[in-house]
Amino acid sequence: MVVVPTETRDEVLRQMSVRRYTRLTTGSVMEIAVNCDAGVVVYGDLDLEPAPAGSTSKGTLKINAHIVDVRRVRRRGTFQVSGPLDNLSSLQTGLAWQVVKALSPALTISEEEFRRSRPRIRLDALESYVRGLLTPVLDQKHKLFTNAARLEPTYSQPCFQLGRLNFASKNYGAAAEWFQKVAAADLHYREALFFLGLSRYNTGDFKGAADVFRNLSGMVPLPEVWNNLGATLLRINDSTAEAAFQKAVEIDPADPDYHFNEGYALWKKNSFDAAANAFRASLERKPEDDTATLLLGRSLKQMGPRPGDLRTEAQERLKTEYNESAWLALKAMLAPKKNP
């Protein structure tokens, strides 16, 4: 399912001058959903009943949720879960299961399987994770996410966030270790694989990076994935690198880097005429590219790689932004329609 990113939702709230966690009317919820370009919205409220005096319980939590089809302006279901606050993650999973079943009635897995792939998380670990998301201070984020992962080693979400923090600080070895811990059922699993591949590439583990990108290309045929697969294959002199770059060009012919990489792979194996065509295509989209201009000239002069020439060595271009939203949206549009 295509889920509106938290950043998009928060930006819409900011534009509408709506504070996060404010109690909203149904009309406001619908307007927010429309501005997020969401087809379905899930919203609701919660109530915490304090535990009796002397009890070790943290109280009983009740969560009410409503699903509304925004485009048809009709309800798709109303659900409620309740239980001890200590079981918050289990309550969330139960509510998620009800929502998923309402939106995808043909789902073949059982609730037991759904829950098995999303194990219960300790409340203190969940609290540390949420606090880490909310704080703007990077050191605090790192500390809180690390604490969440320490308290619950199988908790994927703080592992993903720690991977991103280490990747941003160019600590690629640590980033790779964290990304490897993200479970397949996690919302960020495919994105974690993408950055795991980049992390391995940046540590010089090109074969390991190629394995990751090859695996990911079978899940999501995104141009940035094919491009990065080609870049890693080129580093290990794999002859299939050119085919990977061609896949990226076919999917997104507007990107100059994909044409450049295809030309670079062709030039390295002395296919000068084909390389020149690819470099021309790159320069049509990015005329100020000096490296593409240099390599176009070399291709026209039938001059191949020179050992030790720093201007032409390791010039393949990686993509560091991952965006599967458009692909998921297209996949949803092309899926067989079911009767409402």
N, C-alpha and C positions, 0 to 999 in steps of 0.2 A: 504494500500500500504506500502511496505517496503521502508523506506527512509534512505539513507545513513546518519549516524550521523554526525553532524558538526565536532566532534572531529576527525573522520576518514578522512573526507575531508581535514581538516587542516593539519593532519599528512602527507597525500599524498602531499599536496602543499609544506610542509617543506622538504620532501624527494626529491622533484623535484626542490627545490630551487626557487619556484614561490611565489612571494609576494601576500598576499590577496588583492583583489580589483584591481589587475593589469589587464589591458585590454588584453584579451587572443585571440589567433588565434583559429580557429575551430579545428585545429590539436591538439593544447594543451588541449582544452576542452575534446576532445575525449580520449586523453592519460590519463588525470586526471580521467575520468569516468571509463576507463579500470582498472586503478590502484585501484579504489575504488570498483571494481567488481560490477559496476552498469550496469543494462541492458538498462536504459533510462537516458538521461541527459537533463536537462532544463537549458538553458543559454541565455544570451542576453545583452542588454545595456539599458541605460536610458539617458534622456536628460531633463534638467530643463530650462524652458524658463522664464527668470525673469519677474516679474510683472511690468506694466507701472509705471512710477514715480507718487507718490502720492497715489497709490493703497494700500489697506489694505491686498491684497492677497499676499501670499508668492511665487507666480509663478505657472506655469503650468508644470506638470510632464508628460513625455511620457515614457512608458516602452515597449520595444520590447522583445519578448521572442520566442525562438526556441526550439522545442522538437526533439531530434534525437534518433532513435533506434540504440544503440551502436553496438549490435550484428549483426544487418542486415545492418548497415551503411546506413541508409536512414532517411529522415525527416518524422516526424509524425505530423508536424504542425507549423505554425508561427502565433503569436498573438500579438496584440497591445492594450494597454489601455492608456488612457490619461485623465487628469482632474486636478483640483486644488491640489497643494501639501498638503493642509489641509486635503484632503480626501485620504491620502496615504493608510490607512488601507482598505478603501473601494476599492481602485484600486488594492491592493494586493489580496483581496478576489475575485474580478472580474477576475483577471488573473488566480488565483488558480482554479476557476470554469472552465475556458476554458481548462486548462491543464488537470484537472480531467476528463472532458467530452471527451477529445481527447484520453486519456489513458483508460477510462472505458466507452465506448459508451453505454453500457447497463445499466448505472446508472439510477435508477428509480426516485430519488428525483429531484425536480425542482430547478432552480437557486434561486428562491425565498426562498425555504426551506433551501438551502445551505447558503444563506446570512443571513437568520433569526437565524441560529445556530452560526453565526460568526458576532456578532454585530460590528458596526463601533467603532473604538478606537480613542480617541482624539490624535492629533499629538504630543502634549507635553508628554502624557503618553507613547506613542510608542517610543518617543525619549529617555525618561528616561530608558525604558526597554532595548533598544538596547545599550545605554551607560553602563548599568549594565552588560550586557553580555560581553562587550569589556574590561572593566576595570579588572585588575588582583588583585586589592585591595579589600579584603573581606568586610571591613567596608563601602567602597564606593558602592560595589555591594548591600549590604543590604539597604543602604540609597536610592539608585536609584530605586531598585525594589519596595521598600516601597512607594516611591513617585509615581511611575507608578500605583500601586494598589490604592493609595489614590485618584489620579486624575480620575481613571476609575475603580470603585469597581467591575465591572463585567469582568474585563480583567484577563483572566485565567493564562496567561503565567508568569507574575511576581509572581502570587500566588504560582505557582509550584516552581519557583526558590527560593522564600522565604521559602517554606516548606523544600526544600533540604538544604538550608543554616542552618535553625534551627535544622534539623535532624542531620546534620554533627556536630553541636555544642552540641548535646544531649539535646536540649531544646524541648523535645518531645511534650509537651502540645501545645506550639506555632506552632510546625510543623504540628500537627494534624489539628489545626484550619485553616492553610493555605491550606493544601492538600484538605480539604473539600470544598474549594471554586473553585477548578478546574472543569470546565464545561465538560460535556460528549463529546462535539464536539472537545475538545482540543486534540492535538496530544499526549500529555503526560497524558491523563486521566487515562489509565489503570496503568501506572507507579505510578501516584499519589495515586491510590487506594492501590497499593502494599505498598507504604511507609506510607500511612494512617494506614493500618493494623499494620505495625511495630511500628508506633508511639503510637497507642492505647495499643499495647502489652507492650511497655516499660513504659507506665503510669499505668499499672495494670488493664486496661479496657479490660480484656480477652474476655468477651462476645462481646463487640463492635468490637474487632479485628477479632473474628471468623466470625461475620456477614460480615465484609468487605472481608475477604479472601474467604468466601463461595460464595459471589457475584462475585468476580473476577475469581474464578475457573470455573464459568459458561461461562466466556468470553474468557479466555485464559488458556487452560489446561497445564500450565507449571509446572514442578516438584517443583520449589521453592515456587509456590503458594500453591500446595497441601501440601507440607511439612510444611509451616507456618500455614496453616489451621489446620493440625494435632497438631502442637505444642500448638496452642491456645485452641483447643478442649481438649487437655490433661490437661491444666491448670484448666479447669472448670469441669473436670471429666466426659466429654462427651464420651460415649462408641464408637462413630464413629471415634475417633481419629486414631485408628489403620488402618481403611480403607483408611483414607486420606494419611497416611504414605505409605501404600501399593501402592497407586496410584503413588506417587512420585518414589518409587522403580521401578515400572513397566516402567515408562517413562524414567528414567535415572538410570539403575542398577549399573553404574560405580561409583556413588557418595557414599562414606562410611557413610556420615552423614544420608542419607536416611535409610540405613540399621540399623544404630545405633538407630535412632528414632523409627523405627518399633520394634526393639528389646526392647527398653526402655518401649514402650507402652505395649508390651506383658508381660514384666517382672513385671510391676506395677500391672497387674491383675493376677499374679501368673501362667501365661502360660510359664513355665520355659523351656520346650523342644524347643518350637517354638522361644522363646526369645534367647536361646543359638545359634540356627541356624542363626538368624539375626545378633547377635554379631560376630559370626565367619565370616560371609560375610563382615561385617564392617572391621574386623581386617585383612582380606585378602587384602583389599584395603588400609588400613592404620594401619600397624602392631604396630606402636609406640603409639597407642591410649591407655593411661593408664586407662581411665574411662571405655572404652569398655572391656578391660581386666578384670577389677574389676567386672563388671556386668556379664561377661561371667562366672567368677568363682562363683558368687552368684547364677546364674541360674543353673549351674551344681550341686551345693550343695542344690538346691531347697530352697534357702533363699530369702524371699521376702523383700519388703521395711521395713525399721525400722524408726519409728518416730524420728525426730531430727538428722538423719544421713545426715550431710551436703554434704558428698561425693556422695550421690545418690539422693538428692532432687533437683528438678527443673533443671534436666540435659538435657532436650530437646534442640535441636539445631536448631536455625533459620537460614534462608538464607537472606542476606541483599543485594544481587545483583540481579537485575531484567533484564532479557534479552529475549525479545520476538521476536527478529529479525529472529532467525532460524525458529521459529514456523510460523511466517508470510510468510517467504520464502517458507516453505513446503506447506503451505496453498495455496499460489499463484501457485505453481507447480502442485498441485492436482486439481486446479479449472478447470472447463470445458473450453477447448480452443475455442476461437471465431475466425471466419474468419477475416484475416487482411483487 
